[in-house]
Amino acid sequence: MRRGYVDSAWGQIHYREAGSGPAVLLYPNRPRSSVIYTRLAELLSERYRVVVIDPPGFGGSDPLQAPFEVADLTRAVTTLLDGLDIDQVRMSGHHTGATICVDLAATAPERVVAIAPSGFLLLTDEERRGRLEHTAKAPAYGNPPKDDGSHLLMFIKKFPPVAPEDHPFLNDWIVDTLASEPYQVPSADAVYRYRERDMLPLVKAPTLFLQSKGPGEPPTLQRCESVVDLVPGSRIEYFDGADIHFIHHRADDVAAVLFDFFAEADAGVGGK
């Protein structure tokens, strides 16, 4: 995949890109960088120009000044699109990225052909207050570096044993997590402040929610049955037995679903 930067008012936005044709944008989950989408991007690049953003403060992108809001993260997306001369985009994003999908479609509908948020966060008012009152902790909180490197075991133990060919996934997760630690709490709080129930009804683009039905995905990210009621015409694609990282581990299945969905959306808008 090619890599590059787009200038913004607060610094540079790093991205990865592959393929050609109609544009697809992928937005990773916190604390991940664009590397989490490598498998999916390579598959989608058979038919599309696929751009994967490093969110502000993650991967190679410069951070926003905290505190910031979801609107500021969405502005980073439109800044990237403008810098790459992309007028309209099909978009999928995971967790935090799912929220950005919805916000982009709600606030800049002219830029969006279709969205496929995965693992969309839907909070009750009580859950929102609880998360904002008890500030989220970065994964490395209370686990300072040790000379022998044993502090890294905490990260490794978060995952069940994986096949040797997937060891790079663990390495990338640890690197992403450690490198972005100062920016994880501001990013989480921005999402927790977001009033998604107010914004979802504003989405008019074709919308397909992707939902893991396997272990590890928090209940607050498995409420798409309630979410689709707020977005007329939207629907859900379930991934049975998938884990929290299914956009990576089940990239073949996700790509097949997105190929069909984006083709259907393109047909509906004249293939823009």
C-alpha positions as CSV (number, residue, x, y, z in Angstrom):
1,M,0.0,0.0,0.0
2,R,1.1,3.5,-0.8
3,R,1.5,6.0,2.1
4,G,1.2,9.7,2.3
5,Y,0.3,12.9,4.2
6,V,-2.2,15.6,3.8
7,D,-1.6,19.0,5.5
8,S,-4.2,20.3,7.9
9,A,-4.7,23.3,10.2
10,W,-3.3,21.3,13.2
11,G,-0.6,19.3,11.5
12,Q,-0.4,16.4,9.0
13,I,-2.8,13.5,8.4
14,H,-1.2,10.2,7.5
15,Y,-3.0,7.7,5.3
16,R,-2.5,4.5,3.4
17,E,-3.9,4.0,-0.1
18,A,-4.3,1.2,-2.6
19,G,-6.2,0.5,-5.9
20,S,-8.1,2.8,-8.2
21,G,-11.6,3.7,-9.1
22,P,-14.5,4.9,-6.9
23,A,-13.3,6.0,-3.5
24,V,-13.7,4.0,-0.3
25,L,-12.6,5.4,3.1
26,L,-11.8,3.2,6.1
27,Y,-11.6,4.7,9.6
28,P,-10.0,2.5,12.4
29,N,-11.1,1.9,16.0
30,R,-9.3,3.4,18.9
31,P,-6.4,2.8,19.7
32,R,-5.6,1.4,16.2
33,S,-3.9,3.0,13.3
34,S,-4.6,2.3,9.6
35,V,-2.6,-0.9,9.8
36,I,-5.6,-2.7,11.2
37,Y,-7.3,-2.3,7.8
38,T,-4.4,-3.6,5.7
39,R,-6.1,-7.0,4.9
40,L,-9.5,-5.4,4.1
41,A,-8.0,-2.6,2.1
42,E,-6.0,-4.9,-0.1
43,L,-9.1,-6.9,-0.9
44,L,-11.3,-3.9,-1.6
45,S,-8.6,-2.4,-3.8
46,E,-9.4,-4.9,-6.5
47,R,-12.4,-2.6,-7.4
48,Y,-11.9,0.6,-5.5
49,R,-9.5,3.4,-4.6
50,V,-9.2,2.6,-0.9
51,V,-7.9,5.2,1.5
52,V,-7.3,4.3,5.2
53,I,-6.9,7.3,7.6
54,D,-4.8,7.4,10.7
55,P,-7.0,9.3,13.1
56,P,-5.5,12.4,14.7
57,G,-3.1,11.4,17.3
58,F,-2.9,7.8,16.1
59,G,-0.5,6.1,13.8
60,G,1.4,8.7,11.8
61,S,-1.1,11.6,12.2
62,D,-0.6,14.7,14.3
63,P,-3.0,15.1,17.3
64,L,-5.7,17.6,17.8
65,Q,-5.5,19.8,20.8
66,A,-7.7,18.3,23.6
67,P,-10.5,18.6,24.3
68,F,-12.1,18.0,20.9
69,E,-15.4,16.7,19.6
70,V,-16.5,14.1,17.0
71,A,-17.1,17.1,14.7
72,D,-13.4,17.8,14.8
73,L,-12.6,14.1,13.9
74,T,-15.0,14.3,11.0
75,R,-13.3,17.5,9.9
76,A,-10.1,15.6,9.7
77,V,-11.8,13.2,7.3
78,T,-13.1,16.0,5.0
79,T,-9.7,17.6,5.1
80,L,-8.1,14.3,3.9
81,L,-10.8,13.9,1.2
82,D,-10.2,17.5,0.0
83,G,-6.4,16.9,0.0
84,L,-6.8,13.8,-2.1
85,D,-9.4,15.4,-4.5
86,I,-12.1,13.0,-3.5
87,D,-15.6,14.5,-3.8
88,Q,-17.7,11.5,-2.7
89,V,-16.8,8.4,-0.8
90,R,-18.2,5.1,0.4
91,M,-17.1,4.7,4.0
92,S,-16.7,2.0,6.7
93,G,-15.4,2.5,10.2
94,H,-14.9,0.4,13.2
95,H,-16.1,1.5,16.7
96,T,-14.9,5.1,16.9
97,G,-14.8,4.9,13.1
98,A,-18.4,3.8,13.0
99,T,-19.4,7.0,14.9
100,I,-17.4,9.1,12.3
101,C,-19.3,7.3,9.5
102,V,-22.6,8.4,10.9
103,D,-21.4,12.0,11.7
104,L,-20.0,12.4,8.2
105,A,-23.2,11.1,6.6
106,A,-25.3,13.3,8.8
107,T,-23.4,16.6,8.5
108,A,-21.9,16.3,5.0
109,P,-24.4,14.2,3.0
110,E,-23.1,15.5,-0.3
111,R,-19.8,13.7,0.4
112,V,-21.2,10.3,1.1
113,V,-22.5,7.6,-1.3
114,A,-23.0,4.9,1.4
115,I,-21.8,4.0,4.9
116,A,-21.1,0.6,6.6
117,P,-20.4,1.3,10.3
118,S,-19.1,-1.7,12.2
119,G,-19.5,-2.1,15.9
120,F,-21.5,1.1,16.4
121,L,-21.7,2.4,19.9
122,L,-25.2,3.2,21.3
123,L,-25.3,4.4,24.9
124,T,-28.1,5.1,27.3
125,D,-28.0,8.4,29.1
126,E,-27.0,6.6,32.3
127,E,-24.1,4.8,30.5
128,R,-23.0,8.1,28.9
129,R,-22.9,9.9,32.3
130,G,-21.0,7.0,33.9
131,R,-18.3,7.0,31.2
132,L,-17.8,10.7,31.3
133,E,-17.8,10.9,35.1
134,H,-15.3,8.1,35.4
135,T,-12.7,9.1,32.8
136,A,-11.6,6.2,30.6
137,K,-8.1,4.9,31.2
138,A,-5.6,4.1,28.4
139,P,-4.7,0.4,28.2
140,A,-1.2,1.1,29.7
141,Y,-2.6,3.0,32.7
142,G,-1.1,1.7,36.0
143,N,1.4,-0.5,34.1
144,P,4.6,1.6,33.7
145,P,7.4,0.3,31.5
146,K,9.8,-2.2,33.2
147,D,13.4,-2.8,32.3
148,D,12.8,-6.5,31.4
149,G,9.8,-5.7,29.2
150,S,7.4,-7.7,31.3
151,H,4.9,-4.9,31.2
152,L,4.1,-5.9,27.7
153,L,2.7,-9.2,28.9
154,M,-0.5,-7.3,29.9
155,F,-1.1,-6.5,26.3
156,I,-0.4,-9.9,25.0
157,K,-2.6,-11.6,27.6
158,K,-5.6,-9.6,26.2
159,F,-5.7,-12.0,23.3
160,P,-6.2,-15.8,23.0
161,P,-3.4,-17.8,21.4
162,V,-3.1,-16.9,17.7
163,A,-1.6,-18.7,14.7
164,P,2.0,-17.8,14.0
165,E,1.0,-16.0,10.8
166,D,-1.0,-13.6,13.0
167,H,1.8,-12.7,15.4
168,P,2.3,-9.4,13.4
169,F,-1.3,-8.5,14.4
170,L,-0.3,-8.6,18.1
171,N,2.9,-6.6,17.5
172,D,1.0,-3.9,15.6
173,W,-1.7,-3.7,18.3
174,I,1.0,-3.2,21.0
175,V,2.8,-0.6,18.9
176,D,-0.5,1.3,18.1
177,T,-1.6,1.2,21.8
178,L,1.7,2.4,23.3
179,A,2.3,5.1,20.7
180,S,-1.2,6.6,21.0
181,E,-1.6,6.5,24.8
182,P,-1.8,10.3,25.4
183,Y,-4.6,10.6,22.8
184,Q,-6.9,7.7,23.7
185,V,-8.8,9.3,26.6
186,P,-9.6,12.6,24.7
187,S,-10.8,10.5,21.7
188,A,-12.9,8.2,23.9
189,D,-14.5,11.2,25.7
190,A,-15.4,12.9,22.4
191,V,-17.3,9.8,21.3
192,Y,-19.0,9.5,24.7
193,R,-20.2,13.2,24.5
194,Y,-21.6,12.5,21.0
195,R,-25.4,12.5,20.8
196,E,-25.7,9.6,18.4
197,R,-29.5,9.2,18.9
198,D,-29.9,12.8,17.6
199,M,-27.6,12.3,14.6
200,L,-28.7,8.9,13.4
201,P,-32.1,10.1,12.0
202,L,-30.2,12.7,9.9
203,V,-28.5,9.9,7.9
204,K,-30.0,9.6,4.4
205,A,-27.3,7.6,2.6
206,P,-27.7,3.9,2.2
207,T,-26.5,2.4,5.5
208,L,-25.5,-1.1,6.4
209,F,-24.5,-1.8,10.0
210,L,-21.9,-4.6,10.5
211,Q,-22.2,-6.3,13.9
212,S,-20.0,-9.0,15.5
213,K,-22.0,-11.6,17.3
214,G,-19.0,-13.3,18.9
215,P,-17.1,-13.1,22.2
216,G,-15.3,-9.9,23.3
217,E,-17.6,-7.3,21.6
218,P,-19.1,-5.2,24.4
219,P,-22.9,-5.2,24.7
220,T,-22.9,-1.4,24.0
221,L,-21.6,-2.2,20.5
222,Q,-24.2,-5.0,19.9
223,R,-27.3,-2.8,19.8
224,C,-27.8,-2.5,16.1
225,E,-31.4,-3.7,16.3
226,S,-32.1,-0.4,18.1
227,V,-29.9,1.6,15.8
228,V,-31.6,0.6,12.6
229,D,-34.9,1.9,13.9
230,L,-33.3,5.4,13.9
231,V,-32.0,5.2,10.3
232,P,-34.8,4.6,7.9
233,G,-34.0,2.0,5.3
234,S,-30.8,0.8,7.1
235,R,-30.2,-2.9,7.8
236,I,-27.7,-5.1,9.7
237,E,-25.2,-7.8,8.5
238,Y,-24.3,-10.1,11.4
239,F,-20.9,-11.9,11.7
240,D,-21.6,-14.9,13.8
241,G,-18.7,-16.1,16.0
242,A,-16.6,-13.0,15.1
243,D,-14.4,-11.3,17.6
244,I,-13.9,-7.6,18.4
245,H,-11.2,-7.4,15.6
246,F,-13.3,-9.1,12.9
247,I,-12.5,-6.4,10.4
248,H,-9.0,-7.9,10.4
249,H,-9.6,-11.6,11.2
250,R,-12.7,-11.9,9.0
251,A,-11.5,-9.5,6.3
252,D,-12.6,-11.9,3.5
253,D,-16.1,-12.0,4.8
254,V,-16.3,-8.3,5.4
255,A,-15.0,-7.5,1.9
256,A,-17.6,-9.8,0.3
257,V,-20.4,-7.9,2.2
258,L,-19.0,-4.5,1.3
259,F,-18.5,-5.4,-2.4
260,D,-22.2,-6.2,-2.6
261,F,-23.4,-3.3,-0.5
262,F,-21.3,-0.6,-2.2
263,A,-22.3,-1.9,-5.7
264,E,-26.0,-1.7,-4.7
265,A,-25.5,1.8,-3.4
266,D,-23.6,2.9,-6.6
267,A,-26.4,1.5,-8.7
268,G,-28.9,3.6,-6.7
269,V,-27.0,6.8,-7.3
270,G,-26.0,6.2,-10.9
271,G,-22.6,4.9,-10.1
272,K,-21.1,8.2,-8.9
